Amino acid sequence: MNTGPIFIVGAPRSGTTLLQFMLRCHPRIFLPTGESHFLIPLYRNAKTFGDLSRIENIRAVLRAMYKQSAEFLDTDLPTRFDIEGLATELQTQGCDTMPRLVAGLFAKNARAEGKVRWGDKTPYYVLHMDKLLEWFPDAQFIHLIRDGRDVALSLFARRDDFGVYNTYFAAKYWEQFVKGGRELGPTLPEGAYLEIRYEDILQDQEGSVRKICAFLGEEYSEAVVNFKTTREPGKTPLLQKRVQSDNAGKWRSKLTSAQIKIFESVSWATLAACGYPTLTSADRLPLPLRAAMRWHNEAVAWYRRKLRE
């Protein structure tokens, strides 16, 4: 069986949290309930921390993690994030490189839940799979893809969280993650990358879970299909109930014909490549209209930030 870390990635609002809560019920797999976000900043700044056999430098790394993702470290891990105690523990274990420190932190929390394999769900890591593979050569990535027009609806519902205020920008946002991940995935070693559609999980949970478990080299477990729901504040309401097989295709009734045309003008090819039917031609919007929509999104984002200040 594989023991490498598991990363659930994809465009935000694509169902990655659902898959996270499903897989964390596997008897061997530990997944925190939140998103780490600190791996890529640590990757980019690794050299600035110096010799990681020195405990003061280990403390500096842990402080950087906490500065980036305090809520995650305080609320989404089963063990207390005590910088002093954790630094001593990691040093004693010989965690003297950045990947070893990260793995040591996650492995400690996996053991706390009686699990032997750890993972992480942070959607934007889909654009950095190659970097994470440098750190963890045996890592595996599950790229979850959802119809971008339904993603757009979900982004609009949380527009201030993602800075998405019009359909054109929503399409560009989705395209960045999905196309970027699909271009990077095939360059990874065999067995490191799997694409699966959110809609396929909704329609065939058992078949999708069997496919994922086979990819991961793990035995199929009914516990993944019958995952535990949650009523934790801040978690998506859909996790408070069983999988909703009809939670797809809502864009057909909730987006206007103009919005559908705008979205497909940006992402027609990527939608088609992912197996999603399109309703319009692939005609690109005129340059002045594209520029106006970029300006509109930036202007609204600025205005909304000022309101919150």
ZABANU-342582 format. One line per 2 residues: number of its first residue (from 1); for each residue x, y, z of N, C-alpha, C. Coordinates in nm, 3 decimals. Atoms other than C-alpha are relative to their C-alpha. Example, Ala and Ser with C-alpha at 12.3 -4.5 7.8 and 13.67 -1.06 7.14 Angstrom:
! residues 2
1 = 0.089,-0.119,0.000,1.230,-0.450,0.780,0.090,0.120,0.000; -0.082,-0.119,-0.006,1.367,-0.106,0.714,-0.077,0.109,0.073
***
This chain:
! residues 309
1 = 0.083,-0.120,0.000,0.000,0.000,0.000,0.086,0.125,0.000; -0.071,-0.128,0.005,0.111,0.355,-0.077,-0.012,0.070,0.135
3 = 0.003,-0.077,-0.125,0.199,0.574,0.219,0.024,0.148,-0.025; -0.026,-0.139,0.033,0.258,0.903,0.034,-0.119,0.089,0.031
5 = 0.110,-0.093,-0.028,0.054,1.215,0.108,-0.099,0.011,-0.116; 0.109,-0.013,0.096,-0.275,1.276,-0.070,-0.044,0.145,-0.003
7 = 0.043,-0.139,0.012,-0.364,1.620,-0.203,-0.126,0.007,-0.086; 0.123,-0.025,0.075,-0.720,1.708,-0.307,0.006,0.144,-0.050
9 = -0.021,-0.132,0.060,-0.700,2.000,-0.549,-0.107,0.028,-0.105; 0.095,-0.037,0.105,-0.907,2.190,-0.805,-0.040,0.146,0.014
11 = 0.052,-0.136,-0.012,-1.087,2.515,-0.866,-0.083,0.011,0.127; 0.087,-0.018,-0.116,-1.247,2.654,-0.549,-0.147,-0.013,-0.038
13 = 0.144,0.020,0.017,-1.618,2.571,-0.509,-0.032,-0.113,-0.097; 0.018,0.112,0.092,-1.576,2.247,-0.704,-0.035,-0.130,0.069
15 = 0.035,0.122,-0.071,-1.677,1.999,-0.434,0.117,-0.063,0.073; -0.118,0.058,-0.067,-1.329,1.950,-0.286,-0.027,-0.026,0.148
17 = 0.030,0.023,-0.141,-1.469,1.984,0.067,-0.082,-0.128,0.018; 0.076,0.124,-0.005,-1.720,1.706,0.000,0.095,-0.119,-0.008
19 = -0.093,0.112,0.014,-1.442,1.475,-0.119,0.091,-0.012,0.121; -0.082,-0.001,-0.120,-1.229,1.577,0.178,-0.071,-0.072,0.115
21 = 0.074,0.062,-0.109,-1.501,1.476,0.425,-0.030,-0.146,-0.027; 0.019,0.142,0.033,-1.561,1.152,0.240,0.128,-0.079,0.028
23 = -0.125,0.076,-0.011,-1.197,1.043,0.224,0.054,-0.004,0.142; -0.053,0.000,-0.136,-1.118,1.141,0.582,-0.068,-0.107,0.086
25 = 0.065,0.111,-0.071,-1.360,0.863,0.687,0.063,-0.135,-0.035; -0.070,0.125,0.030,-1.132,0.602,0.530,0.084,-0.039,0.122
27 = -0.070,0.040,-0.123,-0.976,0.395,0.812,0.150,0.024,0.000; -0.145,-0.023,0.005,-0.621,0.467,0.691,0.038,0.144,-0.028
29 = -0.034,-0.133,0.054,-0.644,0.828,0.570,-0.041,0.110,0.097; 0.027,-0.120,-0.080,-0.616,1.143,0.782,-0.003,0.122,-0.091
31 = 0.011,-0.128,0.070,-0.737,1.469,0.627,-0.055,0.102,0.099; 0.057,-0.105,-0.086,-0.780,1.787,0.834,-0.131,0.050,-0.060
33 = 0.130,-0.047,0.048,-1.120,1.953,0.806,0.009,0.134,-0.072; -0.015,-0.129,0.066,-0.979,2.281,0.667,0.103,-0.005,-0.111
35 = -0.098,-0.013,0.109,-0.717,2.403,0.421,0.128,0.060,0.057; -0.127,-0.044,-0.060,-0.348,2.450,0.504,0.048,0.135,-0.053
37 = -0.043,-0.123,0.067,-0.249,2.724,0.255,0.147,0.037,0.021; -0.135,-0.047,-0.029,0.103,2.749,0.400,0.110,-0.075,-0.075
39 = -0.105,0.081,0.063,0.285,2.486,0.190,0.075,0.076,-0.109; -0.068,-0.070,0.109,0.357,2.700,-0.115,0.078,0.121,0.050
41 = -0.085,-0.105,-0.058,0.466,3.008,0.085,0.127,-0.055,0.065; -0.119,0.060,-0.059,0.703,2.780,0.278,0.096,-0.049,-0.108
43 = -0.083,0.047,0.112,0.826,2.627,-0.048,0.081,0.116,-0.059; -0.066,-0.115,0.064,0.905,2.970,-0.191,0.105,0.064,0.091
45 = -0.089,-0.069,-0.094,1.080,3.093,0.124,0.086,-0.095,0.081; -0.067,0.103,-0.080,1.244,2.771,0.242,0.143,0.041,0.038
47 = -0.140,-0.032,-0.026,1.601,2.904,0.214,0.017,0.106,0.108; -0.013,-0.110,-0.097,1.531,3.202,0.440,0.000,-0.050,0.144
49 = 0.008,0.051,-0.137,1.485,2.975,0.744,0.131,-0.064,0.047; -0.132,0.050,-0.040,1.844,2.849,0.740,0.001,-0.148,0.035
51 = -0.024,0.139,-0.039,1.963,2.524,0.900,-0.114,-0.049,0.089; 0.118,0.046,-0.074,1.652,2.336,1.013,0.032,-0.110,0.100
53 = -0.035,0.086,-0.113,1.846,2.111,1.247,0.005,0.083,0.129; -0.004,-0.092,-0.115,1.854,2.417,1.478,-0.143,0.030,0.045
55 = 0.136,-0.009,-0.050,1.552,2.441,1.702,-0.059,0.140,-0.017; 0.054,-0.135,0.018,1.523,2.820,1.673,-0.053,0.020,-0.142
57 = 0.047,-0.009,0.137,1.483,2.781,1.297,-0.129,-0.081,-0.020; 0.124,0.076,0.004,1.221,2.512,1.343,-0.114,0.083,0.058
59 = 0.102,-0.088,-0.058,1.033,2.752,1.569,-0.042,0.108,-0.101; 0.031,-0.104,0.099,1.056,3.018,1.296,-0.093,-0.054,-0.109
61 = 0.087,0.062,0.100,0.898,2.778,1.045,-0.141,-0.015,0.057; 0.132,0.019,-0.061,0.615,2.695,1.285,-0.072,0.132,0.020
63 = 0.062,-0.132,-0.013,0.556,3.064,1.353,-0.050,0.050,-0.135; 0.044,-0.040,0.134,0.538,3.127,0.977,-0.127,-0.075,-0.041
65 = 0.122,0.078,0.024,0.282,2.846,0.946,-0.119,0.067,0.071; 0.110,-0.054,-0.081,0.076,3.003,1.224,-0.044,0.137,-0.049
67 = 0.034,-0.132,0.053,0.094,3.352,1.080,-0.085,-0.013,-0.126; 0.074,0.021,0.124,-0.035,3.219,0.749,-0.137,-0.062,0.026
69 = 0.120,0.083,-0.010,-0.301,2.977,0.876,-0.037,-0.031,0.144; 0.027,0.020,-0.143,-0.379,3.030,1.243,-0.129,-0.077,0.024
71 = 0.128,0.066,-0.022,-0.742,2.923,1.219,0.008,-0.148,-0.031; -0.017,0.141,0.038,-0.651,2.599,1.040,0.074,-0.076,0.110
73 = -0.083,0.069,-0.099,-0.384,2.510,1.296,-0.067,-0.006,0.137; 0.069,-0.001,-0.129,-0.604,2.602,1.592,-0.125,-0.086,0.003
75 = 0.133,0.063,-0.002,-0.931,2.441,1.484,-0.016,-0.125,-0.087; 0.021,0.110,0.095,-0.879,2.184,1.207,0.091,-0.119,0.022
77 = -0.089,0.111,-0.032,-0.614,1.959,1.362,-0.041,-0.060,0.134; 0.042,0.061,-0.127,-0.683,1.707,1.641,0.095,0.023,0.116
79 = -0.094,-0.027,-0.108,-0.370,1.800,1.838,0.026,0.150,0.010; -0.024,-0.142,-0.024,-0.281,2.136,1.991,0.128,0.045,-0.071
81 = -0.117,-0.053,0.070,-0.043,2.349,1.784,0.081,0.084,0.098; -0.086,-0.063,-0.099,0.208,2.428,2.058,0.140,0.014,-0.060
83 = -0.124,-0.021,0.074,0.509,2.584,1.887,0.121,-0.052,0.076; -0.118,0.042,-0.077,0.759,2.521,2.166,0.009,-0.152,0.010
85 = -0.001,0.145,-0.014,0.661,2.162,2.233,0.014,-0.072,-0.133; -0.006,0.063,0.132,0.615,2.080,1.867,0.140,0.013,-0.060
87 = -0.136,-0.019,0.051,0.956,2.225,1.774,0.095,-0.103,0.061; -0.086,0.098,-0.067,1.126,2.004,2.032,-0.028,-0.141,-0.052
89 = 0.039,0.131,0.049,0.933,1.699,1.916,0.052,-0.026,-0.141; -0.044,0.017,0.138,1.013,1.755,1.549,0.152,-0.010,-0.008
91 = -0.147,0.008,-0.001,1.381,1.814,1.622,0.045,-0.138,0.047; -0.034,0.132,-0.053,1.398,1.493,1.826,-0.021,-0.108,-0.104
93 = 0.031,0.098,0.106,1.244,1.305,1.532,0.091,0.014,-0.121; -0.091,-0.019,0.112,1.517,1.437,1.299,-0.063,0.069,-0.119
95 = 0.065,-0.074,0.109,1.286,1.660,1.095,0.082,0.125,-0.029; -0.096,-0.109,0.021,1.565,1.879,0.959,-0.006,0.060,-0.140
97 = 0.025,-0.066,0.128,1.425,1.978,0.619,-0.145,0.046,-0.001; 0.136,-0.051,0.004,1.109,2.165,0.525,-0.102,-0.111,-0.028
99 = 0.097,0.108,0.021,0.934,1.858,0.378,-0.016,-0.088,0.122; 0.010,0.085,-0.118,1.019,1.657,0.690,-0.078,0.069,0.112
101 = 0.076,-0.073,-0.101,0.880,1.931,0.916,-0.150,-0.006,-0.031; 0.140,0.004,0.039,0.555,1.946,0.719,-0.056,-0.140,0.022
103 = 0.046,0.138,-0.016,0.525,1.567,0.708,-0.009,-0.038,0.147; 0.003,0.030,-0.143,0.608,1.547,1.079,-0.125,0.055,0.067
105 = 0.120,-0.061,-0.056,0.325,1.787,1.165,-0.125,-0.079,-0.038; 0.119,0.072,0.045,0.066,1.604,0.955,-0.002,-0.143,0.053
107 = -0.006,0.138,-0.048,0.186,1.257,1.058,-0.037,-0.008,0.148; 0.035,-0.004,-0.143,0.157,1.352,1.427,-0.151,0.003,0.017
109 = 0.145,-0.011,-0.009,-0.206,1.446,1.372,-0.070,-0.123,-0.057; 0.055,0.126,0.051,-0.271,1.135,1.165,0.002,-0.107,0.109
111 = -0.010,0.099,-0.109,-0.146,0.919,1.453,-0.103,0.027,0.109; 0.098,-0.035,-0.103,-0.376,1.109,1.689,-0.139,-0.054,-0.034
113 = 0.128,0.057,0.042,-0.671,0.976,1.486,0.013,-0.147,-0.036; -0.020,0.141,0.029,-0.522,0.629,1.451,0.016,-0.030,-0.148
115 = -0.017,0.016,0.145,-0.444,0.683,1.081,0.149,-0.012,-0.034; -0.139,0.022,0.039,-0.128,0.591,0.892,0.041,0.081,-0.122
117 = -0.031,-0.076,0.122,-0.151,0.816,0.587,-0.069,0.135,0.009; 0.058,-0.133,-0.014,-0.204,1.191,0.575,-0.023,0.065,-0.136
119 = 0.028,-0.074,0.122,-0.340,1.431,0.321,-0.041,0.143,0.033; 0.037,-0.140,-0.017,-0.451,1.789,0.266,-0.090,0.041,-0.116
121 = 0.086,-0.055,0.104,-0.728,1.967,0.076,0.018,0.150,-0.002; -0.014,-0.143,0.024,-0.622,2.309,-0.047,-0.010,0.020,-0.150
123 = 0.025,0.001,0.144,-0.771,2.377,-0.392,0.110,0.060,-0.087; -0.092,-0.068,0.091,-0.513,2.621,-0.531,0.132,-0.075,-0.020
125 = -0.121,0.080,0.022,-0.234,2.365,-0.491,-0.003,-0.071,-0.136; 0.008,0.061,0.134,-0.361,2.235,-0.828,0.098,0.066,-0.096
127 = -0.095,-0.072,0.085,-0.133,2.499,-0.983,0.144,-0.022,0.042; -0.134,0.018,-0.055,0.167,2.381,-0.779,0.032,-0.147,0.029
129 = -0.022,0.143,-0.025,0.155,2.002,-0.796,0.144,-0.040,-0.022; -0.140,0.034,0.027,0.504,1.987,-0.944,0.090,0.039,0.117
131 = -0.080,-0.045,-0.115,0.645,2.184,-0.649,-0.018,-0.095,0.118; 0.026,0.090,-0.111,0.477,1.961,-0.393,0.061,-0.138,-0.026
133 = -0.061,0.129,0.033,0.606,1.657,-0.578,0.152,0.003,0.023; -0.142,-0.011,-0.035,0.961,1.788,-0.531,0.021,-0.032,0.147
135 = -0.008,0.025,-0.144,0.901,1.779,-0.158,-0.040,-0.142,0.036; 0.056,0.131,-0.033,0.700,1.456,-0.154,-0.009,-0.084,-0.128
137 = -0.003,0.073,0.128,0.802,1.231,-0.448,-0.105,-0.109,-0.012; 0.102,0.104,0.006,0.540,0.970,-0.354,-0.141,0.056,0.019
139 = 0.132,-0.062,-0.016,0.253,1.220,-0.331,-0.093,-0.037,-0.115; 0.102,0.022,0.102,-0.072,1.164,-0.519,-0.101,0.114,0.006
141 = 0.088,-0.115,0.013,-0.308,1.433,-0.644,-0.133,-0.041,-0.062; 0.134,0.022,0.055,-0.684,1.408,-0.696,-0.053,0.137,-0.043
143 = 0.048,-0.126,0.056,-0.799,1.689,-0.924,-0.150,-0.013,-0.022; 0.145,0.006,0.011,-1.172,1.737,-0.873,-0.047,0.114,-0.091
145 = 0.047,-0.096,0.100,-1.345,1.913,-1.164,-0.153,0.005,0.005; 0.145,-0.022,0.000,-1.695,2.062,-1.158,-0.035,0.094,-0.115
147 = 0.047,-0.087,0.108,-1.894,2.225,-1.437,0.020,0.147,0.042; -0.036,-0.136,-0.036,-1.762,2.581,-1.438,-0.118,0.094,0.015
149 = 0.116,-0.089,-0.010,-2.106,2.735,-1.480,-0.068,-0.016,0.137; 0.047,0.018,-0.138,-2.219,2.579,-1.150,0.100,0.060,0.100
151 = -0.102,-0.064,-0.085,-1.889,2.693,-0.997,-0.025,0.150,0.005; 0.027,-0.144,0.005,-1.975,3.046,-1.112,-0.112,0.038,0.096
153 = 0.111,-0.027,-0.092,-2.305,3.033,-0.921,0.048,-0.003,0.144; -0.051,0.013,-0.136,-2.123,2.919,-0.609,0.095,0.115,0.035
155 = -0.089,-0.115,-0.023,-1.860,3.192,-0.648,-0.080,0.127,0.025; 0.083,-0.119,-0.019,-2.130,3.457,-0.679,-0.061,0.003,0.140
157 = 0.059,0.007,-0.133,-2.283,3.333,-0.352,0.099,0.042,0.108; -0.104,-0.042,-0.095,-1.950,3.408,-0.181,0.096,0.096,-0.068
159 = -0.079,-0.086,0.088,-1.831,3.686,-0.406,0.109,0.077,0.074; -0.101,-0.077,-0.072,-1.648,3.881,-0.136,0.116,-0.087,0.045
161 = -0.109,0.091,-0.038,-1.446,3.573,-0.036,0.097,-0.024,-0.115; -0.083,0.035,0.115,-1.318,3.514,-0.389,0.023,0.117,-0.096
163 = -0.020,-0.116,0.086,-1.338,3.860,-0.546,-0.053,-0.019,-0.140; 0.059,0.028,0.131,-1.559,3.738,-0.831,-0.136,0.069,-0.006
165 = 0.120,-0.083,0.003,-1.827,3.989,-0.931,-0.071,0.003,-0.135; 0.075,0.011,0.126,-1.922,3.911,-1.291,0.034,-0.132,-0.068
167 = -0.011,0.131,0.063,-1.957,3.612,-1.521,0.131,-0.016,-0.075; -0.125,0.009,0.074,-1.655,3.692,-1.735,0.115,-0.034,0.094
169 = -0.108,0.026,-0.094,-1.425,3.700,-1.434,-0.014,-0.138,0.062; 0.023,0.135,-0.052,-1.585,3.382,-1.295,0.054,-0.105,-0.096
171 = -0.050,0.094,0.100,-1.504,3.204,-1.620,0.153,-0.001,-0.004; -0.146,-0.008,0.000,-1.144,3.329,-1.618,0.057,-0.068,0.125
173 = -0.043,0.058,-0.128,-1.111,3.223,-1.254,-0.002,-0.153,-0.009; 0.014,0.147,0.014,-1.240,2.868,-1.322,0.101,-0.054,-0.100
175 = -0.092,0.045,0.106,-1.035,2.837,-1.639,0.143,-0.007,0.050; -0.137,-0.003,-0.051,-0.714,2.930,-1.459,0.034,-0.129,0.074
177 = -0.028,0.118,-0.082,-0.740,2.640,-1.215,-0.017,-0.130,-0.078; 0.028,0.127,0.068,-0.895,2.371,-1.434,0.098,-0.024,-0.115
179 = -0.093,0.016,0.112,-0.688,2.431,-1.746,0.144,-0.016,0.049; -0.134,0.011,-0.055,-0.373,2.484,-1.540,0.028,-0.138,0.056
181 = -0.018,0.134,-0.057,-0.423,2.158,-1.351,0.003,-0.108,-0.106; 0.005,0.102,0.105,-0.510,1.961,-1.665,0.124,0.002,-0.088
183 = -0.126,-0.007,0.075,-0.196,2.085,-1.837,0.117,-0.055,0.082; -0.109,0.044,-0.086,0.027,2.009,-1.539,-0.009,-0.148,0.033
185 = 0.020,0.139,-0.043,-0.124,1.672,-1.445,0.072,-0.104,-0.084; -0.065,0.102,0.083,-0.001,1.470,-1.746,0.153,0.003,0.004
187 = -0.146,-0.007,-0.010,0.356,1.589,-1.682,0.052,-0.068,0.126; -0.041,0.065,-0.124,0.359,1.421,-1.340,0.025,-0.148,-0.024
189 = -0.028,0.143,0.018,0.486,1.064,-1.293,-0.128,-0.082,-0.004; 0.115,0.089,0.007,0.251,0.777,-1.366,-0.047,-0.036,0.141
191 = 0.056,0.035,-0.130,0.018,0.710,-1.075,-0.006,0.114,0.098; -0.001,-0.113,-0.092,0.054,1.059,-0.928,-0.123,0.090,-0.016
193 = 0.105,-0.098,0.032,-0.248,1.233,-1.085,-0.126,-0.070,-0.047; 0.131,0.052,0.039,-0.617,1.152,-1.112,-0.097,0.115,-0.016
195 = 0.110,-0.094,0.020,-0.898,1.361,-1.258,-0.132,-0.072,0.026; 0.134,0.056,-0.019,-1.251,1.298,-1.140,-0.100,0.116,0.005
197 = 0.100,-0.107,0.005,-1.568,1.498,-1.195,-0.092,-0.006,0.121; 0.092,-0.013,-0.113,-1.784,1.621,-0.911,-0.135,-0.064,-0.033
199 = 0.129,0.054,0.041,-2.096,1.524,-1.107,0.000,-0.152,0.000; -0.009,0.147,-0.001,-1.973,1.164,-1.136,-0.010,-0.053,0.143
201 = 0.013,0.041,-0.140,-1.941,1.144,-0.756,-0.147,0.008,0.042; 0.141,-0.014,-0.036,-2.298,1.273,-0.720,-0.084,-0.115,-0.055
203 = 0.083,0.101,0.065,-2.437,1.016,-0.963,0.039,-0.143,0.036; -0.046,0.136,-0.030,-2.227,0.713,-0.863,0.107,0.006,0.108
205 = -0.094,-0.015,-0.111,-2.071,0.746,-0.521,0.090,-0.123,0.013; -0.081,0.121,-0.021,-1.958,0.385,-0.486,0.100,-0.018,-0.113
207 = -0.092,0.017,0.112,-1.810,0.365,-0.836,0.113,0.102,0.005; -0.103,-0.104,-0.008,-1.627,0.695,-0.788,0.098,-0.028,0.114
209 = -0.087,0.030,-0.113,-1.494,0.594,-0.446,0.090,-0.119,-0.031; -0.082,0.115,0.039,-1.375,0.260,-0.582,0.113,0.044,-0.094
211 = -0.101,-0.051,0.092,-1.192,0.444,-0.860,0.109,0.076,0.075; -0.096,-0.078,-0.078,-1.028,0.682,-0.613,0.086,-0.090,0.087
213 = -0.076,0.092,-0.085,-0.928,0.403,-0.374,0.099,-0.082,-0.082; -0.091,0.075,0.085,-0.779,0.203,-0.659,0.120,0.085,-0.040
215 = -0.109,-0.093,0.035,-0.577,0.507,-0.768,0.095,0.017,0.117; -0.082,-0.023,-0.118,-0.453,0.560,-0.412,0.068,-0.126,0.051
217 = -0.056,0.125,-0.050,-0.369,0.193,-0.364,-0.057,-0.039,0.134; 0.065,0.029,-0.127,-0.613,0.171,-0.076,-0.119,-0.093,-0.023
219 = 0.117,0.085,0.009,-0.881,-0.087,-0.007,-0.127,0.085,0.003; 0.128,-0.068,-0.002,-1.235,0.024,-0.077,-0.062,-0.010,0.138
221 = 0.065,-0.001,-0.131,-1.422,0.124,0.238,-0.138,0.062,-0.012; 0.137,-0.053,-0.001,-1.797,0.169,0.279,-0.009,0.128,0.082
223 = 0.003,-0.119,-0.085,-1.716,0.433,0.540,0.017,0.128,-0.081; -0.021,-0.118,0.083,-1.611,0.670,0.261,-0.131,0.042,-0.066
225 = 0.130,-0.031,0.059,-1.949,0.646,0.089,-0.097,0.049,0.106; 0.089,-0.037,-0.110,-2.133,0.666,0.421,0.071,0.094,0.096
227 = -0.083,-0.090,-0.080,-1.919,0.954,0.542,-0.083,0.074,0.104; 0.066,-0.072,-0.107,-1.998,1.143,0.858,-0.031,0.143,-0.044
229 = 0.036,-0.140,0.027,-2.188,1.466,0.806,0.048,0.086,0.116; -0.049,-0.091,-0.103,-2.099,1.774,1.008,-0.096,0.117,0.016
231 = 0.075,-0.124,-0.026,-2.273,2.068,1.170,0.093,0.109,0.051; -0.097,-0.101,-0.042,-1.955,2.262,1.232,-0.031,0.134,-0.066
233 = 0.021,-0.132,0.060,-2.003,2.638,1.180,0.108,0.029,-0.104; -0.097,-0.035,0.103,-1.837,2.764,0.864,0.015,-0.103,-0.108
235 = -0.008,0.102,0.103,-1.867,2.436,0.675,-0.121,0.011,-0.093; 0.107,-0.011,0.098,-2.076,2.415,0.360,-0.126,-0.073,0.048
237 = 0.124,0.065,-0.046,-2.445,2.336,0.437,-0.022,-0.138,-0.060; 0.020,0.130,0.065,-2.430,2.045,0.193,0.064,-0.113,0.079
239 = -0.064,0.104,-0.080,-2.206,1.860,0.440,-0.084,-0.038,0.121; 0.088,0.033,-0.111,-2.490,1.855,0.692,-0.103,-0.105,-0.039
241 = 0.094,0.100,0.050,-2.679,1.600,0.481,0.074,-0.096,-0.093; -0.060,0.096,0.092,-2.613,1.305,0.254,0.025,0.067,-0.136
243 = -0.031,-0.054,0.133,-2.479,1.359,-0.099,-0.128,0.025,-0.078; 0.119,-0.038,0.077,-2.737,1.542,-0.309,0.026,-0.023,-0.149
245 = -0.029,0.037,0.139,-2.740,1.377,-0.651,-0.048,0.105,-0.099; 0.053,-0.100,0.092,-2.933,1.670,-0.799,0.073,0.135,0.012
247 = -0.073,-0.126,-0.017,-2.674,1.933,-0.698,0.092,0.027,-0.118; -0.077,-0.024,0.123,-2.560,1.979,-1.057,-0.094,0.056,-0.105
249 = 0.079,-0.054,0.109,-2.677,2.164,-1.365,-0.092,0.114,0.039; 0.086,-0.111,-0.043,-2.834,2.448,-1.167,0.019,0.124,-0.085
251 = -0.028,-0.115,0.085,-2.672,2.695,-1.403,-0.102,0.015,-0.112; 0.094,-0.004,0.113,-2.929,2.601,-1.669,-0.121,0.089,0.031
253 = 0.117,-0.082,-0.037,-3.208,2.776,-1.475,0.038,0.129,0.074; -0.036,-0.114,-0.084,-3.012,3.024,-1.263,0.092,0.101,-0.069
255 = -0.076,-0.096,0.079,-2.781,3.183,-1.521,-0.086,0.048,-0.116; 0.072,-0.052,0.115,-2.927,3.409,-1.787,0.069,-0.048,-0.129
257 = -0.059,0.039,0.128,-2.869,3.333,-2.155,0.124,0.083,-0.030; -0.116,-0.086,0.022,-2.631,3.629,-2.167,0.118,-0.047,0.086
259 = -0.107,0.049,-0.087,-2.432,3.494,-1.870,0.059,-0.130,-0.054; -0.049,0.126,0.056,-2.409,3.149,-2.028,0.089,0.028,-0.121
261 = -0.080,-0.034,0.119,-2.284,3.303,-2.353,0.135,0.058,0.040; -0.126,-0.061,-0.044,-2.023,3.509,-2.169,0.093,-0.108,0.057
263 = -0.085,0.104,-0.060,-1.898,3.212,-1.965,0.058,-0.091,-0.108; -0.046,0.093,0.103,-1.878,2.983,-2.267,0.094,0.066,-0.100
265 = -0.092,-0.069,0.090,-1.701,3.248,-2.473,0.144,-0.009,0.052; -0.133,0.012,-0.060,-1.411,3.216,-2.228,0.044,-0.146,0.008
267 = -0.039,0.135,-0.041,-1.420,2.847,-2.139,-0.063,-0.111,-0.082; 0.065,0.100,0.084,-1.593,2.667,-2.424,0.088,-0.123,-0.018
269 = -0.089,0.113,0.029,-1.290,2.450,-2.507,0.025,-0.085,0.125; -0.028,0.074,-0.122,-1.218,2.355,-2.145,-0.124,-0.074,0.048
271 = 0.124,0.070,-0.033,-1.583,2.274,-2.075,-0.015,-0.125,-0.086; 0.015,0.114,0.091,-1.592,2.049,-2.382,0.102,-0.108,0.031
273 = -0.105,0.098,-0.030,-1.261,1.882,-2.292,-0.031,-0.079,0.126; 0.037,0.067,-0.125,-1.403,1.797,-1.950,-0.132,-0.077,-0.012
275 = 0.122,0.077,0.022,-1.716,1.645,-2.102,-0.128,0.072,0.032; 0.121,-0.076,-0.031,-1.961,1.927,-2.031,-0.059,0.058,-0.129
277 = 0.061,-0.054,0.122,-2.210,2.019,-2.305,-0.008,0.152,0.005; 0.011,-0.146,0.008,-2.216,2.379,-2.423,-0.122,0.036,-0.084
279 = 0.123,-0.043,0.068,-2.512,2.578,-2.551,0.024,0.105,-0.105; -0.027,-0.110,0.092,-2.343,2.852,-2.751,0.125,-0.030,-0.081
281 = -0.121,0.014,0.079,-2.065,2.899,-3.002,0.120,0.043,0.083; -0.123,-0.035,-0.072,-1.704,2.956,-2.903,0.047,0.141,-0.034
283 = -0.040,-0.134,0.041,-1.707,3.314,-3.031,0.053,0.081,0.119; -0.061,-0.079,-0.106,-1.478,3.534,-2.826,-0.068,0.136,0.008
285 = 0.061,-0.132,-0.017,-1.621,3.853,-2.681,0.091,0.107,-0.059; -0.083,-0.110,0.052,-1.503,4.179,-2.841,0.092,0.054,0.110
287 = -0.100,-0.048,-0.096,-1.193,4.325,-2.677,-0.053,0.111,0.090; 0.051,-0.105,-0.089,-1.368,4.641,-2.548,-0.091,-0.055,0.110
289 = 0.089,0.058,-0.100,-1.631,4.427,-2.371,0.079,-0.079,0.104; -0.085,0.073,-0.095,-1.364,4.202,-2.216,0.070,0.098,0.094
291 = -0.067,-0.100,-0.083,-1.177,4.509,-2.094,-0.097,0.063,0.099; 0.100,-0.061,-0.087,-1.495,4.658,-1.952,-0.035,-0.093,0.115
293 = 0.034,0.096,-0.106,-1.570,4.340,-1.758,0.114,-0.015,0.099; -0.114,0.003,-0.093,-1.219,4.329,-1.614,-0.005,0.125,0.090
295 = 0.007,-0.125,-0.077,-1.255,4.693,-1.510,-0.114,-0.007,0.101; 0.116,0.010,-0.090,-1.599,4.626,-1.361,0.035,-0.085,0.122
297 = -0.032,0.088,-0.113,-1.468,4.337,-1.147,0.097,0.069,0.096; -0.097,-0.069,-0.085,-1.174,4.542,-1.022,-0.067,0.114,0.077
299 = 0.066,-0.114,-0.065,-1.396,4.844,-0.946,-0.092,-0.047,0.112; 0.090,0.051,-0.104,-1.655,4.641,-0.755,0.080,-0.058,0.115
301 = -0.084,0.055,-0.106,-1.383,4.457,-0.564,0.056,0.110,0.089; -0.052,-0.114,-0.076,-1.230,4.790,-0.461,-0.110,0.060,0.088
303 = 0.111,-0.060,-0.072,-1.568,4.929,-0.358,-0.042,-0.087,0.118; 0.041,0.090,-0.108,-1.658,4.621,-0.153,0.104,-0.003,0.112
305 = -0.105,-0.005,-0.104,-1.323,4.632,0.028,-0.016,0.127,0.083; 0.017,-0.126,-0.072,-1.384,4.998,0.118,-0.118,-0.007,0.096
307 = 0.116,0.013,-0.086,-1.725,4.909,0.260,0.033,-0.079,0.127; -0.034,0.085,-0.115,-1.567,4.651,0.489,0.105,0.065,0.092
309 = -0.103,-0.066,-0.081,-1.295,4.885,0.614,-0.060,0.085,0.112
***
